[in-house]
């Protein structure tokens, strides 16, 4: 399993684009990511995946977050990096 880090920007800032971390973890687990952990209310997520393809993971995560009603207002972004 490869460890990955998703760094979200614009979530839970000033009461806009609110996405509870428990919901973010559940959304990530729903698309098959493992060992999902969030860091405080930052929106940063560490997870494991057997996938070695960043583009595939990025597409899956983007679709999942866009389907979340609390994030449809826009104003958020993110990047994906390999951990360790």
mmCIF file of the N, C-alpha and C atoms, coordinates in Angstrom:
data_MODEL
# 
_entry.id   MODEL 
# 
loop_
_atom_site.group_PDB 
_atom_site.id 
_atom_site.type_symbol 
_atom_site.label_atom_id 
_atom_site.label_alt_id 
_atom_site.label_comp_id 
_atom_site.label_asym_id 
_atom_site.label_entity_id 
_atom_site.label_seq_id 
_atom_site.pdbx_PDB_ins_code 
_atom_site.Cartn_x 
_atom_site.Cartn_y 
_atom_site.Cartn_z 
_atom_site.occupancy 
_atom_site.B_iso_or_equiv 
_atom_site.pdbx_formal_charge 
_atom_site.auth_seq_id 
_atom_site.auth_comp_id 
_atom_site.auth_asym_id 
_atom_site.auth_atom_id 
_atom_site.pdbx_PDB_model_num 
ATOM 1   N N  . UNK A 1 1  ? 0.840   -1.192 0.000   1.00 0.00 ? 1  UNK A N  1 
ATOM 2   C CA . UNK A 1 1  ? 0.000   0.000  0.000   1.00 0.00 ? 1  UNK A CA 1 
ATOM 3   C C  . UNK A 1 1  ? 0.878   1.247  0.000   1.00 0.00 ? 1  UNK A C  1 
ATOM 4   N N  . UNK A 1 2  ? 0.528   2.168  -0.815  1.00 0.00 ? 2  UNK A N  1 
ATOM 5   C CA . UNK A 1 2  ? 1.205   3.463  -0.878  1.00 0.00 ? 2  UNK A CA 1 
ATOM 6   C C  . UNK A 1 2  ? 0.481   4.442  0.041   1.00 0.00 ? 2  UNK A C  1 
ATOM 7   N N  . UNK A 1 3  ? 1.239   5.233  0.800   1.00 0.00 ? 3  UNK A N  1 
ATOM 8   C CA . UNK A 1 3  ? 0.646   6.293  1.618   1.00 0.00 ? 3  UNK A CA 1 
ATOM 9   C C  . UNK A 1 3  ? 0.575   7.558  0.780   1.00 0.00 ? 3  UNK A C  1 
ATOM 10  N N  . UNK A 1 4  ? -0.583  8.233  0.845   1.00 0.00 ? 4  UNK A N  1 
ATOM 11  C CA . UNK A 1 4  ? -0.829  9.459  0.091   1.00 0.00 ? 4  UNK A CA 1 
ATOM 12  C C  . UNK A 1 4  ? -1.284  10.558 1.040   1.00 0.00 ? 4  UNK A C  1 
ATOM 13  N N  . UNK A 1 5  ? -1.091  11.797 0.625   1.00 0.00 ? 5  UNK A N  1 
ATOM 14  C CA . UNK A 1 5  ? -1.548  12.958 1.385   1.00 0.00 ? 5  UNK A CA 1 
ATOM 15  C C  . UNK A 1 5  ? -2.338  13.849 0.442   1.00 0.00 ? 5  UNK A C  1 
ATOM 16  N N  . UNK A 1 6  ? -3.586  14.144 0.805   1.00 0.00 ? 6  UNK A N  1 
ATOM 17  C CA . UNK A 1 6  ? -4.411  15.088 0.043   1.00 0.00 ? 6  UNK A CA 1 
ATOM 18  C C  . UNK A 1 6  ? -4.479  16.373 0.857   1.00 0.00 ? 6  UNK A C  1 
ATOM 19  N N  . UNK A 1 7  ? -4.011  17.463 0.277   1.00 0.00 ? 7  UNK A N  1 
ATOM 20  C CA . UNK A 1 7  ? -3.983  18.759 0.954   1.00 0.00 ? 7  UNK A CA 1 
ATOM 21  C C  . UNK A 1 7  ? -5.089  19.628 0.376   1.00 0.00 ? 7  UNK A C  1 
ATOM 22  N N  . UNK A 1 8  ? -6.157  19.786 1.129   1.00 0.00 ? 8  UNK A N  1 
ATOM 23  C CA . UNK A 1 8  ? -7.294  20.581 0.675   1.00 0.00 ? 8  UNK A CA 1 
ATOM 24  C C  . UNK A 1 8  ? -7.093  22.042 1.045   1.00 0.00 ? 8  UNK A C  1 
ATOM 25  N N  . UNK A 1 9  ? -7.586  22.908 0.195   1.00 0.00 ? 9  UNK A N  1 
ATOM 26  C CA . UNK A 1 9  ? -7.494  24.350 0.401   1.00 0.00 ? 9  UNK A CA 1 
ATOM 27  C C  . UNK A 1 9  ? -8.914  24.915 0.285   1.00 0.00 ? 9  UNK A C  1 
ATOM 28  N N  . UNK A 1 10 ? -9.289  25.776 1.218   1.00 0.00 ? 10 UNK A N  1 
ATOM 29  C CA . UNK A 1 10 ? -10.587 26.438 1.124   1.00 0.00 ? 10 UNK A CA 1 
ATOM 30  C C  . UNK A 1 10 ? -11.738 25.704 1.791   1.00 0.00 ? 10 UNK A C  1 
ATOM 31  N N  . UNK A 1 11 ? -11.459 24.600 2.484   1.00 0.00 ? 11 UNK A N  1 
ATOM 32  C CA . UNK A 1 11 ? -12.501 23.915 3.247   1.00 0.00 ? 11 UNK A CA 1 
ATOM 33  C C  . UNK A 1 11 ? -12.469 24.431 4.680   1.00 0.00 ? 11 UNK A C  1 
ATOM 34  N N  . UNK A 1 12 ? -13.634 24.634 5.261   1.00 0.00 ? 12 UNK A N  1 
ATOM 35  C CA . UNK A 1 12 ? -13.758 25.018 6.672   1.00 0.00 ? 12 UNK A CA 1 
ATOM 36  C C  . UNK A 1 12 ? -13.011 26.314 6.998   1.00 0.00 ? 12 UNK A C  1 
ATOM 37  N N  . UNK A 1 13 ? -13.043 27.267 6.081   1.00 0.00 ? 13 UNK A N  1 
ATOM 38  C CA . UNK A 1 13 ? -12.378 28.549 6.301   1.00 0.00 ? 13 UNK A CA 1 
ATOM 39  C C  . UNK A 1 13 ? -13.436 29.623 6.494   1.00 0.00 ? 13 UNK A C  1 
ATOM 40  N N  . UNK A 1 14 ? -13.442 30.255 7.654   1.00 0.00 ? 14 UNK A N  1 
ATOM 41  C CA . UNK A 1 14 ? -14.377 31.340 7.920   1.00 0.00 ? 14 UNK A CA 1 
ATOM 42  C C  . UNK A 1 14 ? -15.840 30.950 7.797   1.00 0.00 ? 14 UNK A C  1 
ATOM 43  N N  . UNK A 1 15 ? -16.143 29.688 8.039   1.00 0.00 ? 15 UNK A N  1 
ATOM 44  C CA . UNK A 1 15 ? -17.531 29.238 7.969   1.00 0.00 ? 15 UNK A CA 1 
ATOM 45  C C  . UNK A 1 15 ? -18.029 28.965 6.558   1.00 0.00 ? 15 UNK A C  1 
ATOM 46  N N  . UNK A 1 16 ? -17.143 29.039 5.571   1.00 0.00 ? 16 UNK A N  1 
ATOM 47  C CA . UNK A 1 16 ? -17.521 28.771 4.178   1.00 0.00 ? 16 UNK A CA 1 
ATOM 48  C C  . UNK A 1 16 ? -17.000 27.405 3.762   1.00 0.00 ? 16 UNK A C  1 
ATOM 49  N N  . UNK A 1 17 ? -17.725 26.762 2.825   1.00 0.00 ? 17 UNK A N  1 
ATOM 50  C CA . UNK A 1 17 ? -17.324 25.443 2.314   1.00 0.00 ? 17 UNK A CA 1 
ATOM 51  C C  . UNK A 1 17 ? -17.092 24.453 3.450   1.00 0.00 ? 17 UNK A C  1 
ATOM 52  N N  . UNK A 1 18 ? -18.015 24.456 4.409   1.00 0.00 ? 18 UNK A N  1 
ATOM 53  C CA . UNK A 1 18 ? -17.875 23.604 5.586   1.00 0.00 ? 18 UNK A CA 1 
ATOM 54  C C  . UNK A 1 18 ? -18.065 22.141 5.202   1.00 0.00 ? 18 UNK A C  1 
ATOM 55  N N  . UNK A 1 19 ? -17.106 21.344 5.568   1.00 0.00 ? 19 UNK A N  1 
ATOM 56  C CA . UNK A 1 19 ? -17.159 19.905 5.367   1.00 0.00 ? 19 UNK A CA 1 
ATOM 57  C C  . UNK A 1 19 ? -16.606 19.255 6.629   1.00 0.00 ? 19 UNK A C  1 
ATOM 58  N N  . UNK A 1 20 ? -17.477 18.702 7.469   1.00 0.00 ? 20 UNK A N  1 
ATOM 59  C CA . UNK A 1 20 ? -16.995 18.073 8.703   1.00 0.00 ? 20 UNK A CA 1 
ATOM 60  C C  . UNK A 1 20 ? -15.956 16.987 8.398   1.00 0.00 ? 20 UNK A C  1 
ATOM 61  N N  . UNK A 1 21 ? -14.931 16.922 9.207   1.00 0.00 ? 21 UNK A N  1 
ATOM 62  C CA . UNK A 1 21 ? -13.862 15.958 8.978   1.00 0.00 ? 21 UNK A CA 1 
ATOM 63  C C  . UNK A 1 21 ? -14.382 14.523 9.035   1.00 0.00 ? 21 UNK A C  1 
ATOM 64  N N  . UNK A 1 22 ? -15.381 14.262 9.870   1.00 0.00 ? 22 UNK A N  1 
ATOM 65  C CA . UNK A 1 22 ? -15.951 12.911 9.911   1.00 0.00 ? 22 UNK A CA 1 
ATOM 66  C C  . UNK A 1 22 ? -16.590 12.562 8.566   1.00 0.00 ? 22 UNK A C  1 
ATOM 67  N N  . UNK A 1 23 ? -17.222 13.538 7.927   1.00 0.00 ? 23 UNK A N  1 
ATOM 68  C CA . UNK A 1 23 ? -17.824 13.314 6.606   1.00 0.00 ? 23 UNK A CA 1 
ATOM 69  C C  . UNK A 1 23 ? -16.743 13.144 5.544   1.00 0.00 ? 23 UNK A C  1 
ATOM 70  N N  . UNK A 1 24 ? -15.692 13.961 5.620   1.00 0.00 ? 24 UNK A N  1 
ATOM 71  C CA . UNK A 1 24 ? -14.590 13.831 4.673   1.00 0.00 ? 24 UNK A CA 1 
ATOM 72  C C  . UNK A 1 24 ? -13.952 12.449 4.776   1.00 0.00 ? 24 UNK A C  1 
ATOM 73  N N  . UNK A 1 25 ? -13.730 11.972 6.000   1.00 0.00 ? 25 UNK A N  1 
ATOM 74  C CA . UNK A 1 25 ? -13.172 10.620 6.177   1.00 0.00 ? 25 UNK A CA 1 
ATOM 75  C C  . UNK A 1 25 ? -14.105 9.571  5.579   1.00 0.00 ? 25 UNK A C  1 
ATOM 76  N N  . UNK A 1 26 ? -15.397 9.686  5.856   1.00 0.00 ? 26 UNK A N  1 
ATOM 77  C CA . UNK A 1 26 ? -16.373 8.725  5.330   1.00 0.00 ? 26 UNK A CA 1 
ATOM 78  C C  . UNK A 1 26 ? -16.407 8.759  3.803   1.00 0.00 ? 26 UNK A C  1 
ATOM 79  N N  . UNK A 1 27 ? -16.332 9.961  3.225   1.00 0.00 ? 27 UNK A N  1 
ATOM 80  C CA . UNK A 1 27 ? -16.323 10.083 1.764   1.00 0.00 ? 27 UNK A CA 1 
ATOM 81  C C  . UNK A 1 27 ? -15.097 9.410  1.162   1.00 0.00 ? 27 UNK A C  1 
ATOM 82  N N  . UNK A 1 28 ? -13.950 9.561  1.807   1.00 0.00 ? 28 UNK A N  1 
ATOM 83  C CA . UNK A 1 28 ? -12.721 8.949  1.299   1.00 0.00 ? 28 UNK A CA 1 
ATOM 84  C C  . UNK A 1 28 ? -12.770 7.431  1.442   1.00 0.00 ? 28 UNK A C  1 
ATOM 85  N N  . UNK A 1 29 ? -13.312 6.947  2.554   1.00 0.00 ? 29 UNK A N  1 
ATOM 86  C CA . UNK A 1 29 ? -13.442 5.498  2.746   1.00 0.00 ? 29 UNK A CA 1 
ATOM 87  C C  . UNK A 1 29 ? -14.439 4.909  1.754   1.00 0.00 ? 29 UNK A C  1 
ATOM 88  N N  . UNK A 1 30 ? -15.460 5.674  1.377   1.00 0.00 ? 30 UNK A N  1 
ATOM 89  C CA . UNK A 1 30 ? -16.489 5.202  0.449   1.00 0.00 ? 30 UNK A CA 1 
ATOM 90  C C  . UNK A 1 30 ? -15.928 4.908  -0.939  1.00 0.00 ? 30 UNK A C  1 
ATOM 91  N N  . UNK A 1 31 ? -14.813 5.529  -1.293  1.00 0.00 ? 31 UNK A N  1 
ATOM 92  C CA . UNK A 1 31 ? -14.213 5.255  -2.602  1.00 0.00 ? 31 UNK A CA 1 
ATOM 93  C C  . UNK A 1 31 ? -13.047 4.275  -2.495  1.00 0.00 ? 31 UNK A C  1 
ATOM 94  N N  . UNK A 1 32 ? -12.959 3.610  -1.357  1.00 0.00 ? 32 UNK A N  1 
ATOM 95  C CA . UNK A 1 32 ? -12.002 2.522  -1.204  1.00 0.00 ? 32 UNK A CA 1 
ATOM 96  C C  . UNK A 1 32 ? -10.654 2.880  -0.620  1.00 0.00 ? 32 UNK A C  1 
ATOM 97  N N  . UNK A 1 33 ? -10.486 4.108  -0.145  1.00 0.00 ? 33 UNK A N  1 
ATOM 98  C CA . UNK A 1 33 ? -9.218  4.476  0.469   1.00 0.00 ? 33 UNK A CA 1 
ATOM 99  C C  . UNK A 1 33 ? -9.142  3.866  1.864   1.00 0.00 ? 33 UNK A C  1 
ATOM 100 N N  . UNK A 1 34 ? -7.955  3.512  2.293   1.00 0.00 ? 34 UNK A N  1 
ATOM 101 C CA . UNK A 1 34 ? -7.748  2.815  3.563   1.00 0.00 ? 34 UNK A CA 1 
ATOM 102 C C  . UNK A 1 34 ? -6.985  3.693  4.544   1.00 0.00 ? 34 UNK A C  1 
ATOM 103 N N  . UNK A 1 35 ? -7.111  3.361  5.841   1.00 0.00 ? 35 UNK A N  1 
ATOM 104 C CA . UNK A 1 35 ? -6.370  4.047  6.909   1.00 0.00 ? 35 UNK A CA 1 
ATOM 105 C C  . UNK A 1 35 ? -6.506  5.575  6.798   1.00 0.00 ? 35 UNK A C  1 
ATOM 106 N N  . UNK A 1 36 ? -7.716  6.036  6.525   1.00 0.00 ? 36 UNK A N  1 
ATOM 107 C CA . UNK A 1 36 ? -7.972  7.465  6.313   1.00 0.00 ? 36 UNK A CA 1 
ATOM 108 C C  . UNK A 1 36 ? -7.900  8.217  7.635   1.00 0.00 ? 36 UNK A C  1 
ATOM 109 N N  . UNK A 1 37 ? -7.063  9.264  7.655   1.00 0.00 ? 37 UNK A N  1 
ATOM 110 C CA . UNK A 1 37 ? -6.917  10.110 8.836   1.00 0.00 ? 37 UNK A CA 1 
ATOM 111 C C  . UNK A 1 37 ? -6.966  11.567 8.390   1.00 0.00 ? 37 UNK A C  1 
ATOM 112 N N  . UNK A 1 38 ? -7.605  12.406 9.185   1.00 0.00 ? 38 UNK A N  1 
ATOM 113 C CA . UNK A 1 38 ? -7.633  13.842 8.899   1.00 0.00 ? 38 UNK A CA 1 
ATOM 114 C C  . UNK A 1 38 ? -6.835  14.570 9.971   1.00 0.00 ? 38 UNK A C  1 
ATOM 115 N N  . UNK A 1 39 ? -6.410  15.771 9.637   1.00 0.00 ? 39 UNK A N  1 
ATOM 116 C CA . UNK A 1 39 ? -5.642  16.583 10.570  1.00 0.00 ? 39 UNK A CA 1 
ATOM 117 C C  . UNK A 1 39 ? -6.485  17.780 10.976  1.00 0.00 ? 39 UNK A C  1 
ATOM 118 N N  . UNK A 1 40 ? -6.822  17.860 12.232  1.00 0.00 ? 40 UNK A N  1 
ATOM 119 C CA . UNK A 1 40 ? -7.705  18.875 12.824  1.00 0.00 ? 40 UNK A CA 1 
ATOM 120 C C  . UNK A 1 40 ? -8.824  19.236 11.847  1.00 0.00 ? 40 UNK A C  1 
ATOM 121 N N  . UNK A 1 41 ? -9.170  20.492 11.704  1.00 0.00 ? 41 UNK A N  1 
ATOM 122 C CA . UNK A 1 41 ? -10.233 20.905 10.785  1.00 0.00 ? 41 UNK A CA 1 
ATOM 123 C C  . UNK A 1 41 ? -9.642  21.447 9.482   1.00 0.00 ? 41 UNK A C  1 
ATOM 124 N N  . UNK A 1 42 ? -8.421  21.074 9.160   1.00 0.00 ? 42 UNK A N  1 
ATOM 125 C CA . UNK A 1 42 ? -7.724  21.643 8.016   1.00 0.00 ? 42 UNK A CA 1 
ATOM 126 C C  . UNK A 1 42 ? -8.206  21.094 6.681   1.00 0.00 ? 42 UNK A C  1 
ATOM 127 N N  . UNK A 1 43 ? -8.779  19.898 6.686   1.00 0.00 ? 43 UNK A N  1 
ATOM 128 C CA . UNK A 1 43 ? -9.135  19.259 5.436   1.00 0.00 ? 43 UNK A CA 1 
ATOM 129 C C  . UNK A 1 43 ? -7.999  18.428 4.858   1.00 0.00 ? 43 UNK A C  1 
ATOM 130 N N  . UNK A 1 44 ? -6.871  18.394 5.535   1.00 0.00 ? 44 UNK A N  1 
ATOM 131 C CA . UNK A 1 44 ? -5.772  17.564 5.063   1.00 0.00 ? 44 UNK A CA 1 
ATOM 132 C C  . UNK A 1 44 ? -6.031  16.116 5.437   1.00 0.00 ? 44 UNK A C  1 
ATOM 133 N N  . UNK A 1 45 ? -5.785  15.217 4.490   1.00 0.00 ? 45 UNK A N  1 
ATOM 134 C CA . UNK A 1 45 ? -6.113  13.808 4.669   1.00 0.00 ? 45 UNK A CA 1 
ATOM 135 C C  . UNK A 1 45 ? -4.894  12.950 4.323   1.00 0.00 ? 45 UNK A C  1 
ATOM 136 N N  . UNK A 1 46 ? -4.582  12.008 5.196   1.00 0.00 ? 46 UNK A N  1 
ATOM 137 C CA . UNK A 1 46 ? -3.547  11.008 4.942   1.00 0.00 ? 46 UNK A CA 1 
ATOM 138 C C  . UNK A 1 46 ? -4.286  9.682  4.774   1.00 0.00 ? 46 UNK A C  1 
ATOM 139 N N  . UNK A 1 47 ? -3.918  8.928  3.752   1.00 0.00 ? 47 UNK A N  1 
ATOM 140 C CA . UNK A 1 47 ? -4.600  7.659  3.507   1.00 0.00 ? 47 UNK A CA 1 
ATOM 141 C C  . UNK A 1 47 ? -3.671  6.700  2.786   1.00 0.00 ? 47 UNK A C  1 
ATOM 142 N N  . UNK A 1 48 ? -4.079  5.452  2.735   1.00 0.00 ? 48 UNK A N  1 
ATOM 143 C CA . UNK A 1 48 ? -3.334  4.422  2.017   1.00 0.00 ? 48 UNK A CA 1 
ATOM 144 C C  . UNK A 1 48 ? -4.185  3.932  0.852   1.00 0.00 ? 48 UNK A C  1 
ATOM 145 N N  . UNK A 1 49 ? -3.511  3.573  -0.220  1.00 0.00 ? 49 UNK A N  1 
ATOM 146 C CA . UNK A 1 49 ? -4.188  3.034  -1.393  1.00 0.00 ? 49 UNK A CA 1 
ATOM 147 C C  . UNK A 1 49 ? -3.207  2.127  -2.134  1.00 0.00 ? 49 UNK A C  1 
ATOM 148 N N  . UNK A 1 50 ? -3.712  1.037  -2.702  1.00 0.00 ? 50 UNK A N  1 
ATOM 149 C CA . UNK A 1 50 ? -2.825  0.205  -3.500  1.00 0.00 ? 50 UNK A CA 1 
ATOM 150 C C  . UNK A 1 50 ? -2.463  0.873  -4.832  1.00 0.00 ? 50 UNK A C  1 
ATOM 151 N N  . UNK A 1 51 ? -3.216  1.896  -5.212  1.00 0.00 ? 51 UNK A N  1 
ATOM 152 C CA . UNK A 1 51 ? -2.966  2.583  -6.480  1.00 0.00 ? 51 UNK A CA 1 
ATOM 153 C C  . UNK A 1 51 ? -1.644  3.336  -6.446  1.00 0.00 ? 51 UNK A C  1 
ATOM 154 N N  . UNK A 1 52 ? -0.924  3.252  -7.530  1.00 0.00 ? 52 UNK A N  1 
ATOM 155 C CA . UNK A 1 52 ? 0.316   4.008  -7.704  1.00 0.00 ? 52 UNK A CA 1 
ATOM 156 C C  . UNK A 1 52 ? 0.086   5.189  -8.655  1.00 0.00 ? 52 UNK A C  1 
ATOM 157 N N  . UNK A 1 53 ? -1.153  5.357  -9.110  1.00 0.00 ? 53 UNK A N  1 
ATOM 158 C CA . UNK A 1 53 ? -1.462  6.362  -10.121 1.00 0.00 ? 53 UNK A CA 1 
ATOM 159 C C  . UNK A 1 53 ? -2.152  7.572  -9.491  1.00 0.00 ? 53 UNK A C  1 
ATOM 160 N N  . UNK A 1 54 ? -1.411  8.659  -9.372  1.00 0.00 ? 54 UNK A N  1 
ATOM 161 C CA . UNK A 1 54 ? -1.942  9.879  -8.765  1.00 0.00 ? 54 UNK A CA 1 
ATOM 162 C C  . UNK A 1 54 ? -3.142  10.409 -9.536  1.00 0.00 ? 54 UNK A C  1 
ATOM 163 N N  . UNK A 1 55 ? -3.108  10.357 -10.859 1.00 0.00 ? 55 UNK A N  1 
ATOM 164 C CA . UNK A 1 55 ? -4.212  10.895 -11.669 1.00 0.00 ? 55 UNK A CA 1 
ATOM 165 C C  . UNK A 1 55 ? -5.509  10.139 -11.402 1.00 0.00 ? 55 UNK A C  1 
ATOM 166 N N  . UNK A 1 56 ? -5.430  8.839  -11.276 1.00 0.00 ? 56 UNK A N  1 
ATOM 167 C CA . UNK A 1 56 ? -6.619  8.030  -10.989 1.00 0.00 ? 56 UNK A CA 1 
ATOM 168 C C  . UNK A 1 56 ? -7.199  8.393  -9.627  1.00 0.00 ? 56 UNK A C  1 
ATOM 169 N N  . UNK A 1 57 ? -6.342  8.471  -8.621  1.00 0.00 ? 57 UNK A N  1 
ATOM 170 C CA . UNK A 1 57 ? -6.804  8.848  -7.287  1.00 0.00 ? 57 UNK A CA 1 
ATOM 171 C C  . UNK A 1 57 ? -7.381  10.259 -7.283  1.00 0.00 ? 57 UNK A C  1 
ATOM 172 N N  . UNK A 1 58 ? -6.718  11.179 -7.959  1.00 0.00 ? 58 UNK A N  1 
ATOM 173 C CA . UNK A 1 58 ? -7.188  12.566 -8.006  1.00 0.00 ? 58 UNK A CA 1 
ATOM 174 C C  . UNK A 1 58 ? -8.579  12.652 -8.608  1.00 0.00 ? 58 UNK A C  1 
ATOM 175 N N  . UNK A 1 59 ? -8.823  11.919 -9.674  1.00 0.00 ? 59 UNK A N  1 
ATOM 176 C CA . UNK A 1 59 ? -10.149 11.927 -10.296 1.00 0.00 ? 59 UNK A CA 1 
ATOM 177 C C  . UNK A 1 59 ? -11.205 11.349 -9.366  1.00 0.00 ? 59 UNK A C  1 
ATOM 178 N N  . UNK A 1 60 ? -10.893 10.246 -8.710  1.00 0.00 ? 60 UNK A N  1 
ATOM 179 C CA . UNK A 1 60 ? -11.854 9.629  -7.788  1.00 0.00 ? 60 UNK A CA 1 
ATOM 180 C C  . UNK A 1 60 ? -12.192 10.565 -6.625  1.00 0.00 ? 60 UNK A C  1 
ATOM 181 N N  . UNK A 1 61 ? -11.173 11.183 -6.049  1.00 0.00 ? 61 UNK A N  1 
ATOM 182 C CA . UNK A 1 61 ? -11.387 12.073 -4.911  1.00 0.00 ? 61 UNK A CA 1 
ATOM 183 C C  . UNK A 1 61 ? -12.170 13.309 -5.341  1.00 0.00 ? 61 UNK A C  1 
ATOM 184 N N  . UNK A 1 62 ? -11.805 13.889 -6.470  1.00 0.00 ? 62 UNK A N  1 
ATOM 185 C CA . UNK A 1 62 ? -12.511 15.078 -6.966  1.00 0.00 ? 62 UNK A CA 1 
ATOM 186 C C  . UNK A 1 62 ? -13.981 14.794 -7.187  1.00 0.00 ? 62 UNK A C  1 
ATOM 187 N N  . UNK A 1 63 ? -14.292 13.691 -7.859  1.00 0.00 ? 63 UNK A N  1 
ATOM 188 C CA . UNK A 1 63 ? -15.706 13.331 -8.089  1.00 0.00 ? 63 UNK A CA 1 
ATOM 189 C C  . UNK A 1 63 ? -16.450 13.142 -6.770  1.00 0.00 ? 63 UNK A C  1 
ATOM 190 N N  . UNK A 1 64 ? -15.823 12.484 -5.817  1.00 0.00 ? 64 UNK A N  1 
ATOM 191 C CA . UNK A 1 64 ? -16.478 12.228 -4.534  1.00 0.00 ? 64 UNK A CA 1 
ATOM 192 C C  . UNK A 1 64 ? -16.762 13.531 -3.791  1.00 0.00 ? 64 UNK A C  1 
ATOM 193 N N  . UNK A 1 65 ? -15.803 14.439 -3.738  1.00 0.00 ? 65 UNK A N  1 
ATOM 194 C CA . UNK A 1 65 ? -15.994 15.704 -3.033  1.00 0.00 ? 65 UNK A CA 1 
ATOM 195 C C  . UNK A 1 65 ? -17.020 16.572 -3.754  1.00 0.00 ? 65 UNK A C  1 
ATOM 196 N N  . UNK A 1 66 ? -16.987 16.592 -5.080  1.00 0.00 ? 66 UNK A N  1 
ATOM 197 C CA . UNK A 1 66 ? -17.952 17.389 -5.836  1.00 0.00 ? 66 UNK A CA 1 
ATOM 198 C C  . UNK A 1 66 ? -19.373 16.894 -5.624  1.00 0.00 ? 66 UNK A C  1 
ATOM 199 N N  . UNK A 1 67 ? -19.537 15.609 -5.347  1.00 0.00 ? 67 UNK A N  1 
ATOM 200 C CA . UNK A 1 67 ? -20.862 15.054 -5.089  1.00 0.00 ? 67 UNK A CA 1 
ATOM 201 C C  . UNK A 1 67 ? -21.373 15.384 -3.699  1.00 0.00 ? 67 UNK A C  1 
ATOM 202 N N  . UNK A 1 68 ? -20.506 15.903 -2.849  1.00 0.00 ? 68 UNK A N  1 
ATOM 203 C CA . UNK A 1 68 ? -20.879 16.246 -1.479  1.00 0.00 ? 68 UNK A CA 1 
ATOM 204 C C  . UNK A 1 68 ? -21.622 17.581 -1.493  1.00 0.00 ? 68 UNK A C  1 
ATOM 205 N N  . UNK A 1 69 ? -22.826 17.616 -0.979  1.00 0.00 ? 69 UNK A N  1 
ATOM 206 C CA . UNK A 1 69 ? -23.668 18.810 -1.033  1.00 0.00 ? 69 UNK A CA 1 
ATOM 207 C C  . UNK A 1 69 ? -23.024 20.020 -0.389  1.00 0.00 ? 69 UNK A C  1 
ATOM 208 N N  . UNK A 1 70 ? -22.212 19.824 0.640   1.00 0.00 ? 70 UNK A N  1 
ATOM 209 C CA . UNK A 1 70 ? -21.643 20.962 1.352   1.00 0.00 ? 70 UNK A CA 1 
ATOM 210 C C  . UNK A 1 70 ? -20.528 21.640 0.583   1.00 0.00 ? 70 UNK A C  1 
ATOM 211 N N  . UNK A 1 71 ? -20.013 21.004 -0.448  1.00 0.00 ? 71 UNK A N  1 
ATOM 212 C CA . UNK A 1 71 ? -18.886 21.605 -1.161  1.00 0.00 ? 71 UNK A CA 1 
ATOM 213 C C  . UNK A 1 71 ? -19.274 22.149 -2.527  1.00 0.00 ? 71 UNK A C  1 
ATOM 214 N N  . UNK A 1 72 ? -20.542 22.082 -2.915  1.00 0.00 ? 72 UNK A N  1 
ATOM 215 C CA . UNK A 1 72 ? -20.936 22.493 -4.253  1.00 0.00 ? 72 UNK A CA 1 
ATOM 216 C C  . UNK A 1 72 ? -20.830 23.989 -4.495  1.00 0.00 ? 72 UNK A C  1 
ATOM 217 N N  . UNK A 1 73 ? -20.630 24.762 -3.448  1.00 0.00 ? 73 UNK A N  1 
ATOM 218 C CA . UNK A 1 73 ? -20.524 26.200 -3.629  1.00 0.00 ? 73 UNK A CA 1 
ATOM 219 C C  . UNK A 1 73 ? -19.186 26.593 -4.243  1.00 0.00 ? 73 UNK A C  1 
ATOM 220 N N  . UNK A 1 74 ? -18.253 25.681 -4.330  1.00 0.00 ? 74 UNK A N  1 
ATOM 221 C CA . UNK A 1 74 ? -16.958 25.970 -4.942  1.00 0.00 ? 74 UNK A CA 1 
ATOM 222 C C  . UNK A 1 74 ? -16.023 26.682 -3.985  1.00 0.00 ? 74 UNK A C  1 
ATOM 223 N N  . UNK A 1 75 ? -14.950 27.226 -4.524  1.00 0.00 ? 75 UNK A N  1 
ATOM 224 C CA . UNK A 1 75 ? -14.002 27.952 -3.705  1.00 0.00 ? 75 UNK A CA 1 
ATOM 225 C C  . UNK A 1 75 ? -13.007 27.072 -2.979  1.00 0.00 ? 75 UNK A C  1 
ATOM 226 N N  . UNK A 1 76 ? -12.933 25.813 -3.339  1.00 0.00 ? 76 UNK A N  1 
ATOM 227 C CA . UNK A 1 76 ? -11.986 24.930 -2.696  1.00 0.00 ? 76 UNK A CA 1 
ATOM 228 C C  . UNK A 1 76 ? -11.107 24.295 -3.768  1.00 0.00 ? 76 UNK A C  1 
ATOM 229 N N  . UNK A 1 77 ? -9.982  23.808 -3.339  1.00 0.00 ? 77 UNK A N  1 
ATOM 230 C CA . UNK A 1 77 ? -9.074  23.100 -4.223  1.00 0.00 ? 77 UNK A CA 1 
ATOM 231 C C  . UNK A 1 77 ? -8.220  22.159 -3.404  1.00 0.00 ? 77 UNK A C  1 
ATOM 232 N N  . UNK A 1 78 ? -7.372  21.406 -4.062  1.00 0.00 ? 78 UNK A N  1 
ATOM 233 C CA . UNK A 1 78 ? -6.544  20.478 -3.314  1.00 0.00 ? 78 UNK A CA 1 
ATOM 234 C C  . UNK A 1 78 ? -5.415  19.964 -4.182  1.00 0.00 ? 78 UNK A C  1 
ATOM 235 N N  . UNK A 1 79 ? -4.445  19.329 -3.555  1.00 0.00 ? 79 UNK A N  1 
ATOM 236 C CA . UNK A 1 79 ? -3.378  18.653 -4.274  1.00 0.00 ? 79 UNK A CA 1 
ATOM 237 C C  . UNK A 1 79 ? -3.088  17.319 -3.605  1.00 0.00 ? 79 UNK A C  1 
ATOM 238 N N  . UNK A 1 80 ? -2.505  16.424 -4.349  1.00 0.00 ? 80 UNK A N  1 
ATOM 239 C CA . UNK A 1 80 ? -2.235  15.072 -3.883  1.00 0.00 ? 80 UNK A CA 1 
ATOM 240 C C  . UNK A 1 80 ? -0.744  14.811 -3.958  1.00 0.00 ? 80 UNK A C  1 
ATOM 241 N N  . UNK A 1 81 ? -0.164  14.313 -2.881  1.00 0.00 ? 81 UNK A N  1 
ATOM 242 C CA . UNK A 1 81 ? 1.259   13.983 -2.842  1.00 0.00 ? 81 UNK A CA 1 
ATOM 243 C C  . UNK A 1 81 ? 1.455   12.590 -2.256  1.00 0.00 ? 81 UNK A C  1 
ATOM 244 N N  . UNK A 1 82 ? 2.508   11.937 -2.687  1.00 0.00 ? 82 UNK A N  1 
ATOM 245 C CA . UNK A 1 82 ? 2.883   10.661 -2.096  1.00 0.00 ? 82 UNK A CA 1 
ATOM 246 C C  . UNK A 1 82 ? 3.520   10.940 -0.750  1.00 0.00 ? 82 UNK A C  1 
ATOM 247 N N  . UNK A 1 83 ? 3.145   10.175 0.251   1.00 0.00 ? 83 UNK A N  1 
ATOM 248 C CA . UNK A 1 83 ? 3.759   10.315 1.563   1.00 0.00 ? 83 UNK A CA 1 
ATOM 249 C C  . UNK A 1 83 ? 5.000   9.451  1.650   1.00 0.00 ? 83 UNK A C  1 
ATOM 250 N N  . UNK A 1 84 ? 5.821   9.761  2.640   1.00 0.00 ? 84 UNK A N  1 
ATOM 251 C CA . UNK A 1 84 ? 6.990   8.951  2.973   1.00 0.00 ? 84 UNK A CA 1 
ATOM 252 C C  . UNK A 1 84 ? 7.742   8.522  1.810   1.00 0.00 ? 84 UNK A C  1 
# 
